[in-house]
Structure formats: structure tokens, C-alpha cells
């Protein structure tokens, strides 16, 4: 039977720690690649019907290096959240968020929104002291 010396035990312990550290680092480095990019859009809701033209596009991301709102680059916090204002045009609007990770993989989320302008009535009344008449103009 062979006896282990203190030097042999230390040597095998150091080798085991080195291999464990190497495997841990490998997992840490490969995990974002295996997990892939993630994009969650909190607002606006899909198929929303809105009466205000200015909305907030808000959500969270994981494993993304770049984020685009309708083709325009927007910023993310270190915690992986974003909030951006978007001005809608009357009628049908598409909100498209596209993110890419450091490996070049893309993820896209789209929301359809309908913006309906509220009707406004403007009344302007003028009077002419010379003619003694009153003119009222209504426009929508």
C-alpha cells in the first residue's frame, strides 16, 4: 500500500482547485452565449388604442449589447432596463424593438398601436364696432 506524503496531497489539491477554477470560468464565459439575448417589452401593450400621441416604451433586456427602437439606437441601464418616449402619428403605428448581443444574434419584438386624435373645437368670435356685426368661426 502506498502512503501519501504532504507534498503529494498539496499537489493534487492545487491541481483540483486549478481545474475547478478553469471550469467555473468556462461556464461564466459561455453562459451568455448559451442563454442568448432576452427582450421584454412592458409598455405599450399590443393592439392598444390610444388618444395621446406621446407614449413611453419601457422594458428590460438581458445579454444585449445594442438596442434599437424603430431603427434608432437607445440606451439601456446597467440593470438592463430602458425607457424611451415615442411620438405617434395618427392612425396605425408599429413599435419595433431590436436587440443584438455580443455574438451578433438578434431578437425583435413588435407592438401594433392605433392612435386616434381627439376632436377639438376652436371658437373664435370677432366683432366689428363699425359694422355692428359679430362673426363666429368654428373649426375642428
Long-range contacts (C-beta under 8 A, 24 or more apart in sequence): 32-63, 32-101, 32-102, 33-103, 35-62, 35-63, 36-63, 36-101, 36-105, 36-107, 37-61, 37-62, 37-63, 37-64, 37-99, 37-100, 37-101, 37-105, 37-106, 37-107, 38-62, 38-63, 38-64, 38-107, 39-64, 39-67, 39-97, 39-99, 39-107, 39-108, 39-109, 41-95, 41-97, 41-109, 41-111, 44-95, 44-111, 44-113, 45-111, 46-111, 46-112, 47-111, 47-112, 47-113, 47-114, 48-111, 48-113, 48-114, 49-113, 49-114, 49-116, 50-88, 50-113, 50-114, 50-115, 50-116, 51-115, 51-116, 51-117, 51-118, 52-115, 53-87, 53-88, 53-89, 53-90, 53-115, 53-117, 54-85, 54-86, 54-87, 54-88, 55-85, 55-86, 55-88, 55-113, 56-83, 56-84, 56-85, 56-86, 57-82, 57-83, 57-84, 57-85, 57-86, 57-95, 57-97, 58-82, 58-83, 58-84, 59-97, 61-99, 63-101, 64-99, 64-100, 64-101, 64-107, 65-100, 65-101, 65-102, 66-99, 66-100, 67-97, 67-98, 67-99, 68-97, 68-98, 68-99, 69-95, 69-96, 69-97, 70-94, 70-95, 70-96, 71-96, 71-98, 88-113, 88-115, 89-115, 90-115, 90-116, 90-117, 91-115
